[in-house]
Amino acid sequence: MLIFGNILTIEWEVFSILIASLADRSIINLSHIHQKESLLALREKERFYCSRCHTPVVLKVGDIKIPHFAHKTLSGCDYSHEPESSLHLHGKLSLLQFFQNRQLQCELEKFLPAIRQRADLLVEGRTAIEFQCSTIPQKDVVHRTEGYMQLGIEPIWIGGLDDPPNESIQIIRLKTYETELFQHKGQNPYLLAFCPSENRFYYYSNLFYVSGSRRIGKVKSLDASRQSFPFAVPKRLSKEEFAQVCGLFSKTRQQFIQSQLFAKNRMQNLFWRACYTLQLDMKKLPISIGHPFIGAEIFPQHAVLWQLLAVEAFNGQISMAKLIESGKLVLADPGHFEKAVALLEQYLELFVILASQPDNFTMMYELLYDYYCNSV
């Protein structure tokens, strides 16, 4: 399930672009021409060429899609690797208008020859806006991000939304590539999206990892007229909102425990073995095990399991570093070894306090919220 543009329902127009050159190599930008009659007259008068590969392109002027240029034939042009939907075209033009309304220099479809990349928008020559509306390989996001950074340009990835999402604390499913679109401001990574039809920005923030593609987080919008640049950064959760996160997380906790009760090959199952070692009733784990933490995506395992393994190691007087080195606790990225150790030790501080006062739910929520606030 994609958060952003629905690739199953988009009707693609092959190789559509908004900028082309004329026979004299002068540039024409369709974002500056709004009248259909003017575009039709221009199409009768001029011949158009791709500003990148200089092969002929056609000016398409219809009643449904935004006017655009399209290559006449398949080509090796870099533009031809990135077919665009109406959502992408509409979004780029709306974002262009957003920056121009704030008196910011903004170039549309700016090609950067040093890295052979074309930014959807280049703002003030130092910020590249990538308006991403479809699935792309994760490595492509990383490659493009690194390319911009080589030039001292800050990349900002914005997801494209066909329709406005519900705004609430909710379970959010992310594709792997979407995690590469995160904005990193402080310790609270978030996704920024834009819905052209509503002219609104949407923030997917305060994302607590559950397992697989699932996170629990907050979806909140901001009308473009109230948006600033640099873009506004989402706030941390209130106590009431955090309680909603904990409520949803508690349901995933019970689902995970239930799934483990019917696990096969129990002698090799880490959940079963840890519960046996700690002499715990797996149907009624103590409230000190299985809680949401910002940054827990370091462990691609449910919080119940990585916290259970941490407690098992702690009781066996095994350091958290040794636990990770044992291979029982998996890291999503080995480069985050020190962060993983710090998170495990942070959790054990909480565990020790809660273990001394079992079933104290009020204390548990207070401590969890304090740890959350300190993390963001």
GUDO-585502 format. One record per residue: z negated, x, y of N, C-alpha, C in turn. Coordinates in steps of 0.05 Angstrom, whole numbers, plus 5000, padded with zeros to 4 digits. Atoms other than C-alpha are relative to their C-alpha. Layout:
<atoms>
ZXYZXYZXY...
</atoms>
This chain:
<atoms>
500050174976500050005000500050185025499749844976502350305065498549865023501050114974498450215130502349965019498050004979504650365170502549854990497650155004511850105170500649934971499450085027513649705108502850074992497349905007519450075077501449804981498750195018520749495029501549785015498850224985522649015084501750095023498349904978526049465135502950004993497149985004533549395141500950265015499449754988535950105153502850015012497449944988541650295200500450294997499749725007544550945178500350185025499849784980543351545224500049895029500050114973541551155287498450185019501249824980539851555350500449875028500050124973538751405424501450185020498749824981541952015456502650114988497449885009549152265451501250155024498649864979553852695491502849895003497350094995560552525523501950234996498049795005567052915518499550255018500549774983564953355577497250134995502649895009558253515541497749905017502250134985554253105591498549824981501750155018548452725560499749715010500550284993547751965557497649914984502550095012540951655543499949705001499950305000540950925521497549875011502450124989533850835544500249935030499650044972536550835615501949775006498050224996541650275604499049754985501350245012539049575591501949764998498250235000544849095605502150024977498150005022549048905545502950035010497349984989555248825589500750295007499549724992554449535616500550174975499749845025553849815545502849944988497450075012560049435521502350135017497949874983564049695581500050304995500249715005561550395568501350074973498849955027563750345495503049995001497150014997570750155516501150245014499149784982571250725566499750284988500749735007568051325532500150044969500449915028567851715467497450154999502749895002561151945441499850194977500449795020558852545402497050054996502849935006552352735368499350255017500849774983548553195415499150244984500849785018546553615355502450134986497949885016552553705310502849965013497650044984557953465360502249854984498150185013561353005309499949735013499950264986563552315332497749814991501950225007558351755335501049755014499250264990559151015348497749875015502050154985555450605400499949724989500450265012552649995365498549825020501250194981551149405411500049724987500250275013548648765377497949835014501950194988544148175390497250034987502649995014538548365341498850275003501249734999537649115337500450125028499849854975536549575396502650165000497649844998543049905420499450294992500549735009543850585388502750124991497649855011548851115365499650044970500049945029550651225292502350184993497849835009554651765258502149834986497850145013561451535235500050054970500049935028560851905169497550164994502249835008555552255129500550295008499649734990554252945156497550164993502349825004549653545150498250025024501650004976546753395218497149944994502950055004539153425222499349715005500650284995539352725251500449834975499350165023542452475187497950004978502149995020536252665147497849795007502250184992532052155186501149735010499050264992535051455185497749855013502050134984531451005234500249704998500250295000529250285232499849895028500450134974528949785289497150065010502749944992521449905288499850285013500149734989522450645300501350025028498650004974527550545356498449865021501550164981523450005390497450155008502549864994517050415384500450245018499449774983520151045414500549925029499450094973522750655474497549895014502550104988516050305484498150225008501749774994512350965481501150165023498749874977517351275529499249865026500850154976515850715578497150035006502949954996508350815567499550255016500449744986508751545589501250005028498750014974513551415646498449835020501750164982508950875674497650155010502249844992503651405679500950265015498849784985508251875718500050264985499949765017508652365660502850064993497449925009514852765645500249964970499750065028517352515578503050014992497349975009523652715541500349874973499550155025526552275486501750174981498549865020528952585421500650295008499749724990527853295447500350194977499549805021530853835403498850275009501349744995526954495399501450204982498349825017531955025375498450224987501549785012526655555362498849944973501050095026523855145304501849804987498150195011529854695292498749734993501350265003525654065301500649835024499450194979526953445341497549825003502350164995520853115371500949725009499350274990521152355380499749995030500549984972518052475448498650265006501449764991516053105485498849945028501450084975510752975539499150255015500849774983509953465596500650274988499249755012513153995553498050124981502149875017506754105513498849824979501050185021505453495470502349864987497950135015510153265415498949744987500850255012509552535395501949944977498550075024511852375324499249714993500550285006512451625314501049954971499350005028512351565238499849724988499950285010514550905207500649974971499450025028516051075135498850234985501249795017513651495077501750255001498749745001515352235081498350194983501549815016513352825037497750125017502349884986506453095055500750285011499349734991509453795060501650005025498450024976514253555114498249975025501950044978508453325158498750275007501349744995505053995149501950195013498049824990511454375162500649955030499350074973513053995226497650065019502449944984505854055251499850305006500249714996505854805240502250105019497849924982512554865275499349965029500850054973510054535338497850195010502349834992503654955338501050285005498949734995507855595334500950025029499049994972510655405403497849925020502150074982503855225431500149705008499750284994505654485429498149844982501950175015500353975407501649774987498750235013503153485355498149774998501650245004500552775356501749814983498650185018502652335298499049725004500750284996502751585310501549844980498850175021503951095254501349755013498650244990508850515265499149764985500950255012506449805252502049785006498350244996511149215241498449775012501750224992505448725249497150105006502849924994498348765278498249964976501850035022493048885225497549855008502650124994486348535220498250215012501949814988481048855263497249944990502650045013474548945225499150264986500949805019470349395181501249924973498550095024474549395117500750244982499049805018477149765057502950065008497349914991483350175078501150184978498649845020488350465029502050185014498349804987491851105050501850144980498349825015497851455021499250295006500749724996497052205013501050115026498949894976501752365070498649895025501350124976497951895117497550165008502349844993491852345112500750245016499149784984496052895143500649925029499550104973497152455204497449985016502650034987489752465221499950165027500749864975487752645292497150114996502549875005481953135291498650065027501649974975477253045351497149994991502749985010470353285333499949984970500450025029467853115263500849724989499350275008470852415261503049965000497050035001478252445240500849704999499150274999482151815253503149995000497150054998489151515248500649845024499150154977492751275309502649874993497550145006498150745302500849835025499050154978502450335349501749784990498450245007505349635343501749925024498350064977511349565390500149705008499750294994511748805384497649905015502450084986504548745409499450195024500549794980504849365454497050085000502849935004498049565426499850244982500849775017495050195396497849914981502150075020490850135333498850264990501549775010485450615311498849934973501350025026483350705239498050235000502049794996476851085248497549964984502550005015470051245219500649954970498950045027473351325151498150134979501849915021468451385093501650004973498549985025471851635029498649854978501150145024470851194967501050154975498749865023475651464914503049945001497150045000483151544904501049975028498750054974486851234962498149835018501750194985480950804985498050145019502149924980476650905047498949745012501250234984472050435085499850095028500049914973472950455159500449775019499750204979473950085225502850005011497450034987480449815252499649865026500450104973480449695327502550065016497649964984486049595377499450045029500249954971487249785449502749945012497550074987492549465493501150255015498749774987497649975520499350025029500649994971495849775591497350125005502749894997488650015578499850284988500049735013490550645540500350225021499849774982489851315573501650224987498849765012493151985562498850255014500249995029490552425532498849744989500750265011489451835485496949984997502850065004482551515481499250074971501149935026478151735423498149784991501750225010474651215379497050085001502949964998467151135387498849994971501350035026462151195330499049724996500850275007459650575295497349935011502650104993453950155319498449974974501650045024448150035271500949764984499150245013450749345256502650064985497449935013457749625240499450184976500649825022454750175197498849844976501150175021450849645158502249864984497750125013457549305143501350204981498949785017460249975117498350034975501849975023454150045072500249774981499750245017455049335046502550024983497549975015462249465026499850234980500249775017460550144998498249934976501750095022455049824956501649864978498350145020460249384923501750194984498449805015464649984905498250164982502049865017458350324878499649854974500450165024457049754830502549994983497550005015464349734810500450254985499749745013464350474794498050024976502049995022457850424753500949824977499150185021460649824715502350124985497749885013467050204700499150224980500949785017463050774670498549904975501450105023459150334623501749974975498150035022465350244581501850244996498449755003467850964585500150094971499749885026470451284522499250295000500749725003468551974496497650065018502349994982461651904527498650275000501249745001459352584504501250205020498649834981464452894551500049885028500050154974463452384607497850115018502049884982459952704667497949805008501950214992456652054688498049954978501850055022453751914620498150244995501649765006451352634610497950045021501949964979448052674678497749794999502150215003444452004668498150074977501749935023442052244600498150235007501749774992439552914628497849925018502050094980435952564685498349774990501450235012433452004639500049765018499650224983436251474684501249764986498750255010437950754667502649975016497550004985445350774685500749735012499550274988445450024698498449955025501750034977440050104750499350275012500449744988440950764785498249975025501750024976435850914840501749985025498550054975437950724911500750265014499549744987437851464929502750134991497549895010444451574891502449815005497650154996451351344913500449895028499950094972451851314989502450125015497749904984457451395042499250235018500449784981457952045080502750075012497649904986463052255132500650284989499149745011467152835103499950024970500350005029466052635030502750024986497449975014473552665017500450294990500149745012472053395001499949984970500350045029470253124932501749764992498450225008475752704901498849844977501550165020470452334860498349805015501650194987466451724875497350125007502649904990459951844914497849994978502050025021455851604854500150254982499849785019458552164811499350275013500649744988458352754860497050025008502950004993451352554883498350024974501549985025448952464811500150294989499849725009451553164793498450185018501649844982448153444855497049984993502850045008441453144833499450144974500349875026442453394762499750305004500149714995443654104788497450075014502549954985437754054837497650004981502350015019432953854781500150234981499849775017435654424739499850265015500349774983434454904797502650175001497449874997441855054801501049965029499150024972444555204871502649845001497650164996450054764900502550174998497749825003454655364903500750044970499649975029453655474828501149754987499050255010454854744815503049985004497250014994461654784849501650204983498749795016463355434814500249934970500050085028461755104747502549844993497650165005467854654755499449714995500750285005463954014742500549835025499550144975464553824815502650105012497349934992471853814837500250015031499449994972474054024907502949935005497250074993480253714939501550255011498949764989481354384974498050234997501949785004478155034950499250145025500649874975478355285021497649875015502350154987472854775039497450054985502349945017467755114993497449985017502549994984462555235049499349725011500550274991463354535077498949834978500950165023462354245008497050074994502749925005455954644998498149875021501650114978453354415066499649704996500250295004454853685050498149934977501850055023451353724982497150055008502849954991445154035014499049795019500750224982445253505068499249754984500750235016445352965015497350044985502549965014439653284976497549975018502250054981435253275038499449705001500450295000436352525040498849914973500950085026435252464965497050054997502849935003428452814967498249815015501650194985425952355022500049724987499950275012428351714988498650004973501350005026425851934920496949985002503050024996418751984949499149725007500650274994419151264971502149814988497950165013423350884920500149715010499550284993426350204938499449945029500550044972425150315012502749985014497350044990431750015036500150045030500049964971429750015109500250295008499949714995428450755108502750124993497449905010434850875069502149965022497950064980439250535122499550165026500749844976435550885179500950294997499349725005436451565148503050044998497149985003443751445129501349985027498850034973445351225200499550255017500649754986441851835228501850234991498249795010445852295183502949955009497350074991452251925202500350085029499949944971450751995277500150305005500049714997449352735269502650134991497449895011455952825231502349965019497850064982460352515285499450065029
</atoms>
